[in-house]
Amino acid sequence: MPKTFTDLARHALNGPTMGTRWSALFHAPADFDPEPLRDAVTAAVDEVDRQMSIWKPDSDINRLSAAPPDTWVDLPPALMKVLAAGLSIGRATDGAFDIGMGDAVSAWGFGPTNADPGRIRAARERCRLPAHDVLELDCQHSRARKHAPMQFDLNGIAKGHGVDRLTDTVRAFGVDNALLAIDGELRAIGNQPDKSPWIVAVESPDPERRAAHSVLELTDMAVATSGDYRHWVQVGERRLSHTMDPQRGMPLSNSPASVTVLAGDCMNADAWATAMMVLGEGKGRKVAEAIGLSVLYLRRDRPGGVGTGYFQEVDERVGSNGCPLQMTGEGFGSCQRD
C-alpha cells in the first residue's frame, strides 16, 4: 500500500556554504536516514565553492583568471557548464551579464580585498571587452583559454548552480519533492505532500527588515532575486549597488530595488536576475517579453512592482493559500573563503 502524506516525516536540513547557508526541505518515510543525504549535499555545495569562489586563491576560477592569455587551462566539467551558460547569457544581453568583472568587483571591495581608489580608477578607465568575446571554451576537452587579461567573477550565477547541485543530489537519494535553497535562490521540485505547490515569498526590498512583498506557488520551477538593498556602497548621497555595470566598470547607479526571475533551473534564474538588474526595467522587460521570461521589477517609488509573464498577475499581498516556507530576496552571502 502506498504511503499517504500523513505517514511521511518532515526533514529540514541546512548547513553553511558560500558565506551563507543551504537548506533542503522535504518529506520522507519515517525510516529514512537523512544523515547520508546531508553529507552528500555538503560535499556537493563545497565542491561548487572550491571551484567557483573568488575568495579562495586556489579555486579553479582563480586559476583561470591568473593564467596568461592564450594558455589553455583544464577545468572541471561543472565549471565549464557554468562558464558556457554565463557566456551564452552575456551574448543574449549584449554584455549586460558579464562574468569578466572580477577586477571591478574586487576594486570596489565586494571581493576578498578592501576597496582601493587606484584599482577603482583602473577598472573604470579600462577598455573593456565582454567575456564572451575574450573567453574560448573547448568543452570536448574540458578546458578554456582567454585571449586577453581578464579576472572572472561568478557570484551572479554560482549560487544558482549550487541550488541545482542540491537538486541533483536529493534526487539521487530518491527525493522527488523538495524545496532547495542557497540564500535567496530557490528551486522547487514536485509538490508538498498534500499535492499543493511549494509556497515562496518574494521579499520586499527593505534593508531594515525582512517582509514579504508577494507570494509565489511553485512546482518544478526555480526563482532567484537580485537587488541593491542589502549589499551596496555609499558615495556621497548616492547608494551604489554591488552589481557591476559592465559598460562603466563600476557599480550600477539608479538600479531597480530588486528583480525576481523564474526559470526552469536555478543557474539560469540567478544569472538572468543579475542581467535584468543591469538592463534596467525598460530594456529588461523588452528582452524578457521577447524570450518569454517571467520577471518582476520592484522599485522604491512603485511598491506594487512591474512584471512580465507569470508576474503580470502577481498578488501584492501574502496570499491565503498557505504560509510561505522560504523567501527569495537579495542574499547575504557569496562564494567566500573559509
C-alpha positions as a LaTeX table, in Angstrom:
\begin{tabular}{lrrr}
\hline
Residue & $x$ (\AA) & $y$ (\AA) & $z$ (\AA) \\
\hline
Met1 & 0.00 & 0.00 & 0.00 \\
Pro2 & 1.47 & 3.42 & $-0.93$ \\
Lys3 & 2.33 & 5.85 & 1.81 \\
Thr4 & $-0.05$ & 8.76 & 2.40 \\
Phe5 & 1.34 & 12.18 & 3.23 \\
Thr6 & 0.36 & 11.67 & 6.87 \\
Asp7 & 2.84 & 8.75 & 7.01 \\
Leu8 & 5.77 & 10.97 & 5.97 \\
Ala9 & 8.23 & 12.70 & 8.30 \\
Arg10 & 9.29 & 16.29 & 7.63 \\
His11 & 13.02 & 16.95 & 7.18 \\
Ala12 & 14.57 & 20.43 & 7.17 \\
Leu13 & 18.32 & 20.12 & 6.57 \\
Asn14 & 20.71 & 23.05 & 6.34 \\
Gly15 & 24.37 & 23.93 & 6.57 \\
Pro16 & 26.94 & 26.62 & 5.77 \\
Thr17 & 28.17 & 27.37 & 2.25 \\
Met18 & 29.39 & 30.34 & 0.21 \\
Gly19 & 29.24 & 32.73 & 3.15 \\
Thr20 & 25.58 & 31.89 & 3.76 \\
Arg21 & 23.54 & 28.68 & 4.23 \\
Trp22 & 21.98 & 25.96 & 2.09 \\
Ser23 & 18.67 & 24.33 & 3.00 \\
Ala24 & 16.64 & 21.34 & 1.89 \\
Leu25 & 13.02 & 20.86 & 2.93 \\
Phe26 & 11.32 & 17.56 & 2.09 \\
His27 & 9.20 & 14.73 & 3.49 \\
Ala28 & 10.21 & 11.08 & 3.56 \\
Pro29 & 9.13 & 7.80 & 5.12 \\
Ala30 & 9.74 & 7.50 & 8.86 \\
Asp31 & 12.64 & 5.07 & 8.37 \\
Phe32 & 14.56 & 7.43 & 6.04 \\
Asp33 & 18.01 & 8.31 & 7.43 \\
Pro34 & 18.81 & 11.93 & 6.43 \\
Glu35 & 22.47 & 11.92 & 7.52 \\
Pro36 & 23.95 & 10.34 & 4.35 \\
Leu37 & 21.95 & 12.87 & 2.32 \\
Arg38 & 23.23 & 15.72 & 4.49 \\
Asp39 & 26.81 & 14.55 & 3.92 \\
Ala40 & 26.28 & 14.28 & 0.15 \\
Val41 & 24.70 & 17.72 & $-0.10$ \\
Thr42 & 27.52 & 19.25 & 1.94 \\
Ala43 & 30.08 & 17.69 & $-0.38$ \\
Ala44 & 28.21 & 18.94 & $-3.46$ \\
Val45 & 27.99 & 22.59 & $-2.38$ \\
Asp46 & 31.55 & 22.56 & $-1.04$ \\
Glu47 & 32.72 & 21.42 & $-4.46$ \\
Val48 & 30.92 & 24.37 & $-6.09$ \\
Asp49 & 32.62 & 26.74 & $-3.65$ \\
Arg50 & 36.06 & 25.21 & $-4.26$ \\
Gln51 & 35.68 & 25.53 & $-8.00$ \\
Met52 & 33.98 & 28.93 & $-8.31$ \\
Ser53 & 34.92 & 31.11 & $-5.34$ \\
Ile54 & 37.00 & 34.24 & $-5.95$ \\
Trp55 & 37.68 & 34.19 & $-2.20$ \\
Lys56 & 39.75 & 31.00 & $-2.43$ \\
Pro57 & 43.17 & 31.67 & $-4.02$ \\
Asp58 & 43.46 & 28.15 & $-5.42$ \\
Ser59 & 39.91 & 27.89 & $-6.81$ \\
Asp60 & 39.53 & 26.82 & $-10.42$ \\
Ile61 & 38.04 & 30.14 & $-11.45$ \\
Asn62 & 41.01 & 31.98 & $-9.90$ \\
Arg63 & 43.39 & 29.67 & $-11.77$ \\
Leu64 & 41.71 & 30.73 & $-14.99$ \\
Ser65 & 41.92 & 34.41 & $-14.04$ \\
Ala66 & 45.63 & 34.09 & $-13.24$ \\
Ala67 & 46.56 & 32.18 & $-16.38$ \\
Pro68 & 48.43 & 34.07 & $-19.14$ \\
Pro69 & 46.38 & 34.91 & $-22.24$ \\
Asp70 & 46.17 & 32.22 & $-24.92$ \\
Thr71 & 47.01 & 29.47 & $-22.41$ \\
Trp72 & 44.64 & 26.52 & $-22.15$ \\
Val73 & 43.51 & 25.77 & $-18.59$ \\
Asp74 & 41.98 & 22.39 & $-17.70$ \\
Leu75 & 38.75 & 22.87 & $-15.77$ \\
Pro76 & 36.16 & 20.59 & $-14.15$ \\
Pro77 & 33.06 & 19.85 & $-16.26$ \\
Ala78 & 30.70 & 21.56 & $-13.79$ \\
Leu79 & 32.64 & 24.82 & $-14.05$ \\
Met80 & 32.69 & 24.52 & $-17.85$ \\
Lys81 & 28.89 & 24.24 & $-17.77$ \\
Val82 & 28.58 & 27.42 & $-15.69$ \\
Leu83 & 31.04 & 29.31 & $-17.88$ \\
Ala84 & 29.13 & 28.27 & $-21.01$ \\
Ala85 & 25.85 & 29.46 & $-19.51$ \\
Gly86 & 27.41 & 32.76 & $-18.43$ \\
Leu87 & 28.82 & 33.42 & $-21.89$ \\
Ser88 & 25.52 & 32.49 & $-23.54$ \\
Ile89 & 23.52 & 34.90 & $-21.37$ \\
Gly90 & 26.20 & 37.53 & $-21.92$ \\
Arg91 & 25.71 & 37.27 & $-25.69$ \\
Ala92 & 21.91 & 37.29 & $-25.35$ \\
Thr93 & 22.05 & 40.53 & $-23.32$ \\
Asp94 & 24.78 & 42.32 & $-25.31$ \\
Gly95 & 27.12 & 42.04 & $-22.34$ \\
Ala96 & 24.72 & 43.11 & $-19.59$ \\
Phe97 & 25.60 & 39.86 & $-17.86$ \\
Asp98 & 29.38 & 39.65 & $-17.83$ \\
Ile99 & 31.41 & 37.09 & $-15.88$ \\
Gly100 & 34.59 & 39.08 & $-16.59$ \\
Met101 & 34.03 & 41.80 & $-14.00$ \\
Gly102 & 36.23 & 40.36 & $-11.26$ \\
Asp103 & 38.65 & 43.31 & $-11.28$ \\
Ala104 & 35.82 & 45.81 & $-10.69$ \\
Val105 & 34.14 & 43.62 & $-8.05$ \\
Ser106 & 37.39 & 43.38 & $-6.07$ \\
Ala107 & 38.34 & 47.04 & $-6.61$ \\
Trp108 & 35.09 & 48.21 & $-5.01$ \\
Gly109 & 35.52 & 45.91 & $-2.01$ \\
Phe110 & 32.90 & 43.29 & $-2.88$ \\
Gly111 & 35.53 & 40.57 & $-3.18$ \\
Pro112 & 38.25 & 39.28 & $-0.84$ \\
Thr113 & 40.12 & 42.63 & $-0.67$ \\
Asn114 & 39.16 & 46.08 & 0.58 \\
Ala115 & 38.11 & 48.84 & $-1.79$ \\
Asp116 & 41.07 & 50.61 & $-3.37$ \\
Pro117 & 40.83 & 54.01 & $-5.16$ \\
Gly118 & 43.67 & 53.19 & $-7.54$ \\
Arg119 & 42.13 & 49.91 & $-8.63$ \\
Ile120 & 38.72 & 51.59 & $-8.91$ \\
Arg121 & 40.17 & 54.13 & $-11.36$ \\
Ala122 & 41.87 & 51.37 & $-13.31$ \\
Ala123 & 38.63 & 49.38 & $-13.55$ \\
Arg124 & 36.70 & 52.43 & $-14.75$ \\
Glu125 & 39.32 & 53.51 & $-17.31$ \\
Arg126 & 40.00 & 50.06 & $-18.71$ \\
Cys127 & 38.94 & 49.45 & $-22.31$ \\
Arg128 & 36.61 & 46.52 & $-21.73$ \\
Leu129 & 35.74 & 43.62 & $-23.96$ \\
Pro130 & 32.86 & 41.40 & $-22.82$ \\
Ala131 & 33.78 & 37.96 & $-21.52$ \\
His132 & 32.00 & 36.28 & $-24.41$ \\
Asp133 & 34.50 & 37.97 & $-26.77$ \\
Val134 & 37.53 & 37.05 & $-24.64$ \\
Leu135 & 36.97 & 33.57 & $-23.26$ \\
Glu136 & 37.12 & 30.50 & $-25.51$ \\
Leu137 & 35.74 & 27.17 & $-24.29$ \\
Asp138 & 36.80 & 23.74 & $-25.52$ \\
Cys139 & 34.02 & 21.67 & $-24.00$ \\
Gln140 & 35.19 & 18.44 & $-25.63$ \\
His141 & 38.46 & 18.60 & $-23.71$ \\
Ser142 & 37.05 & 20.46 & $-20.66$ \\
Arg143 & 39.39 & 23.42 & $-20.94$ \\
Ala144 & 39.28 & 27.18 & $-21.51$ \\
Arg145 & 41.58 & 29.98 & $-22.55$ \\
Lys146 & 41.24 & 33.74 & $-22.61$ \\
His147 & 42.58 & 35.89 & $-25.40$ \\
Ala148 & 43.23 & 38.94 & $-23.21$ \\
Pro149 & 43.84 & 39.54 & $-19.50$ \\
Met150 & 40.61 & 39.12 & $-17.53$ \\
Gln151 & 39.51 & 38.43 & $-13.95$ \\
Phe152 & 36.39 & 36.36 & $-13.62$ \\
Asp153 & 33.62 & 36.57 & $-11.04$ \\
Leu154 & 30.79 & 34.01 & $-10.91$ \\
Asn155 & 28.83 & 35.36 & $-7.94$ \\
Gly156 & 25.93 & 36.19 & $-10.27$ \\
Ile157 & 25.48 & 32.55 & $-11.26$ \\
Ala158 & 27.36 & 30.22 & $-8.87$ \\
Lys159 & 24.77 & 30.10 & $-6.09$ \\
Gly160 & 22.06 & 29.23 & $-8.59$ \\
His161 & 24.24 & 26.41 & $-9.91$ \\
Gly162 & 24.75 & 25.33 & $-6.30$ \\
Val163 & 20.99 & 25.01 & $-5.85$ \\
Asp164 & 20.83 & 22.86 & $-8.98$ \\
Arg165 & 23.55 & 20.64 & $-7.47$ \\
Leu166 & 21.40 & 20.38 & $-4.33$ \\
Thr167 & 18.52 & 19.29 & $-6.53$ \\
Asp168 & 20.56 & 16.63 & $-8.32$ \\
Thr169 & 21.83 & 15.30 & $-5.00$ \\
Val170 & 18.47 & 14.91 & $-3.27$ \\
Arg171 & 17.02 & 13.28 & $-6.38$ \\
Ala172 & 19.87 & 10.75 & $-6.32$ \\
Phe173 & 18.59 & 9.75 & $-2.87$ \\
Gly174 & 15.08 & 9.19 & $-4.18$ \\
Val175 & 13.65 & 12.53 & $-3.04$ \\
Asp176 & 11.45 & 13.87 & $-5.85$ \\
Asn177 & 9.53 & 16.51 & $-3.91$ \\
Ala178 & 11.56 & 19.18 & $-2.14$ \\
Leu179 & 12.28 & 22.88 & $-1.74$ \\
Leu180 & 16.02 & 23.60 & $-2.08$ \\
Ala181 & 17.77 & 26.92 & $-1.42$ \\
Ile182 & 21.04 & 28.74 & $-1.05$ \\
Asp183 & 20.34 & 32.14 & 0.41 \\
Gly184 & 17.66 & 33.81 & $-1.77$ \\
Glu185 & 17.99 & 31.39 & $-4.70$ \\
Leu186 & 15.44 & 28.56 & $-4.57$ \\
Arg187 & 14.24 & 25.60 & $-6.60$ \\
Ala188 & 11.04 & 23.67 & $-6.07$ \\
Ile189 & 10.75 & 20.10 & $-7.35$ \\
Gly190 & 7.45 & 18.29 & $-7.28$ \\
Asn191 & 4.88 & 19.35 & $-4.69$ \\
Gln192 & 4.23 & 19.32 & $-0.98$ \\
Pro193 & 2.95 & 16.03 & 0.48 \\
Asp194 & $-0.70$ & 17.14 & 0.12 \\
Lys195 & $-0.04$ & 17.80 & $-3.62$ \\
Ser196 & $-0.16$ & 21.57 & $-3.18$ \\
Pro197 & 2.63 & 23.74 & $-4.67$ \\
Trp198 & 5.56 & 24.97 & $-2.63$ \\
Ile199 & 4.90 & 28.44 & $-1.20$ \\
Val200 & 7.70 & 31.01 & $-1.56$ \\
Ala201 & 7.56 & 34.69 & $-0.65$ \\
Val202 & 9.18 & 37.46 & $-2.68$ \\
Glu203 & 10.96 & 39.73 & $-0.24$ \\
Ser204 & 10.07 & 43.39 & $-0.05$ \\
Pro205 & 13.28 & 45.37 & $-0.82$ \\
Asp206 & 13.53 & 46.94 & 2.64 \\
Pro207 & 17.04 & 46.94 & 4.17 \\
Glu208 & 15.63 & 47.46 & 7.67 \\
Arg209 & 13.50 & 44.33 & 7.92 \\
Arg210 & 12.59 & 41.08 & 6.19 \\
Ala211 & 8.99 & 41.18 & 4.99 \\
Ala212 & 7.03 & 39.57 & 2.17 \\
His213 & 6.00 & 41.64 & $-0.85$ \\
Ser214 & 4.10 & 38.83 & $-2.59$ \\
Val215 & 3.78 & 35.07 & $-2.69$ \\
Leu216 & 4.56 & 32.50 & $-5.38$ \\
Glu217 & 3.25 & 28.97 & $-5.79$ \\
Leu218 & 5.99 & 26.86 & $-7.38$ \\
Thr219 & 6.08 & 23.37 & $-8.85$ \\
Asp220 & 9.19 & 22.24 & $-10.75$ \\
Met221 & 10.42 & 25.82 & $-11.00$ \\
Ala222 & 13.35 & 27.91 & $-9.77$ \\
Val223 & 13.36 & 31.51 & $-8.58$ \\
Ala224 & 16.15 & 33.98 & $-7.89$ \\
Thr225 & 16.30 & 37.61 & $-6.85$ \\
Ser226 & 18.96 & 40.26 & $-7.36$ \\
Gly227 & 18.82 & 43.59 & $-5.54$ \\
Asp228 & 20.67 & 46.59 & $-4.18$ \\
Tyr229 & 19.12 & 46.89 & $-0.72$ \\
Arg230 & 21.45 & 44.65 & 1.27 \\
His231 & 24.90 & 45.00 & $-0.37$ \\
Trp232 & 25.89 & 48.49 & $-1.50$ \\
Val233 & 28.44 & 51.25 & $-1.12$ \\
Gln234 & 27.56 & 54.81 & $-0.18$ \\
Val235 & 29.32 & 57.52 & $-2.23$ \\
Gly236 & 28.19 & 60.94 & $-1.05$ \\
Glu237 & 24.40 & 60.89 & $-1.24$ \\
Arg238 & 24.33 & 58.07 & $-3.78$ \\
Arg239 & 23.86 & 54.39 & $-2.99$ \\
Leu240 & 25.72 & 52.20 & $-5.46$ \\
Ser241 & 24.74 & 48.57 & $-5.99$ \\
His242 & 27.16 & 45.66 & $-5.58$ \\
Thr243 & 26.13 & 44.63 & $-9.11$ \\
Met244 & 28.61 & 45.96 & $-11.64$ \\
Asp245 & 27.80 & 47.91 & $-14.78$ \\
Pro246 & 29.99 & 46.25 & $-17.44$ \\
Gln247 & 29.97 & 49.33 & $-19.67$ \\
Arg248 & 31.40 & 51.61 & $-16.98$ \\
Gly249 & 33.41 & 49.17 & $-14.86$ \\
Met250 & 31.71 & 50.39 & $-11.68$ \\
Pro251 & 28.59 & 49.68 & $-9.59$ \\
Leu252 & 25.15 & 50.30 & $-11.00$ \\
Ser253 & 23.50 & 53.58 & $-10.09$ \\
Asn254 & 19.74 & 54.19 & $-10.21$ \\
Ser255 & 19.15 & 50.46 & $-10.44$ \\
Pro256 & 15.85 & 48.74 & $-9.57$ \\
Ala257 & 15.48 & 47.88 & $-5.89$ \\
Ser258 & 15.18 & 44.22 & $-6.83$ \\
Val259 & 14.49 & 41.88 & $-9.73$ \\
Thr260 & 12.99 & 38.41 & $-9.33$ \\
Val261 & 13.15 & 35.84 & $-12.15$ \\
Leu262 & 11.54 & 32.43 & $-12.67$ \\
Ala263 & 13.27 & 29.76 & $-14.75$ \\
Gly264 & 13.37 & 26.01 & $-15.15$ \\
Asp265 & 16.67 & 25.76 & $-13.27$ \\
Cys266 & 18.26 & 27.97 & $-10.67$ \\
Met267 & 21.51 & 28.67 & $-12.53$ \\
Asn268 & 19.57 & 30.46 & $-15.27$ \\
Ala269 & 17.22 & 32.18 & $-12.82$ \\
Asp270 & 20.22 & 33.52 & $-10.88$ \\
Ala271 & 22.10 & 34.79 & $-13.94$ \\
Trp272 & 19.05 & 36.31 & $-15.59$ \\
Ala273 & 18.13 & 38.14 & $-12.35$ \\
Thr274 & 21.56 & 39.81 & $-12.44$ \\
Ala275 & 21.22 & 40.57 & $-16.16$ \\
Met276 & 17.80 & 42.16 & $-15.61$ \\
Met277 & 19.24 & 44.38 & $-12.87$ \\
Val278 & 21.88 & 45.66 & $-15.29$ \\
Leu279 & 19.46 & 46.10 & $-18.19$ \\
Gly280 & 17.00 & 48.04 & $-16.04$ \\
Glu281 & 13.23 & 47.95 & $-16.21$ \\
Gly282 & 12.77 & 49.35 & $-19.74$ \\
Lys283 & 15.27 & 47.22 & $-21.67$ \\
Gly284 & 14.86 & 44.29 & $-19.31$ \\
Arg285 & 11.12 & 43.98 & $-19.85$ \\
Lys286 & 11.57 & 44.06 & $-23.64$ \\
Val287 & 14.17 & 41.29 & $-23.50$ \\
Ala288 & 12.06 & 39.25 & $-21.07$ \\
Glu289 & 8.94 & 39.53 & $-23.23$ \\
Ala290 & 10.92 & 38.59 & $-26.35$ \\
Ile291 & 12.24 & 35.34 & $-24.83$ \\
Gly292 & 9.23 & 34.51 & $-22.64$ \\
Leu293 & 10.95 & 35.11 & $-19.30$ \\
Ser294 & 8.92 & 35.84 & $-16.15$ \\
Val295 & 10.46 & 38.86 & $-14.38$ \\
Leu296 & 9.28 & 41.05 & $-11.51$ \\
Tyr297 & 10.82 & 44.51 & $-11.06$ \\
Leu298 & 10.37 & 46.21 & $-7.68$ \\
Arg299 & 11.16 & 49.91 & $-7.28$ \\
Arg300 & 11.09 & 52.08 & $-4.21$ \\
Asp301 & 8.73 & 54.55 & $-5.85$ \\
Arg302 & 6.34 & 51.85 & $-7.11$ \\
Pro303 & 5.56 & 49.37 & $-4.33$ \\
Gly304 & 3.38 & 47.11 & $-6.46$ \\
Gly305 & 6.07 & 46.24 & $-8.98$ \\
Val306 & 6.01 & 45.68 & $-12.72$ \\
Gly307 & 6.27 & 42.22 & $-14.24$ \\
Thr308 & 6.23 & 40.02 & $-17.31$ \\
Gly309 & 4.90 & 36.51 & $-17.83$ \\
Tyr310 & 3.79 & 34.93 & $-14.56$ \\
Phe311 & 4.35 & 38.20 & $-12.72$ \\
Gln312 & 1.84 & 40.17 & $-14.75$ \\
Glu313 & $-0.79$ & 38.98 & $-12.32$ \\
Val314 & 1.27 & 38.74 & $-9.14$ \\
Asp315 & $-0.70$ & 39.44 & $-5.97$ \\
Glu316 & 0.87 & 42.18 & $-3.87$ \\
Arg317 & $-0.45$ & 40.62 & $-0.67$ \\
Val318 & 0.65 & 37.47 & 1.08 \\
Gly319 & $-2.00$ & 35.07 & $-0.16$ \\
Ser320 & $-4.25$ & 32.80 & 1.85 \\
Asn321 & $-3.11$ & 29.56 & 0.17 \\
Gly322 & $-0.53$ & 28.78 & 2.82 \\
Cys323 & 2.29 & 30.15 & 4.90 \\
Pro324 & 5.48 & 30.87 & 2.90 \\
Leu325 & 8.10 & 28.18 & 3.53 \\
Gln326 & 11.01 & 30.22 & 2.16 \\
Met327 & 11.77 & 33.71 & 0.87 \\
Thr328 & 13.56 & 34.86 & $-2.24$ \\
Gly329 & 15.41 & 38.14 & $-1.93$ \\
Glu330 & 18.84 & 39.71 & $-2.20$ \\
Gly331 & 21.18 & 37.28 & $-0.50$ \\
Phe332 & 23.57 & 37.71 & 2.39 \\
Gly333 & 26.45 & 35.64 & 1.04 \\
Ser334 & 28.72 & 34.84 & $-1.87$ \\
Cys335 & 31.33 & 32.23 & $-2.69$ \\
Gln336 & 33.76 & 33.04 & 0.10 \\
Arg337 & 36.94 & 31.79 & 1.66 \\
Asp338 & 36.74 & 29.80 & 4.89 \\
\hline
\end{tabular}
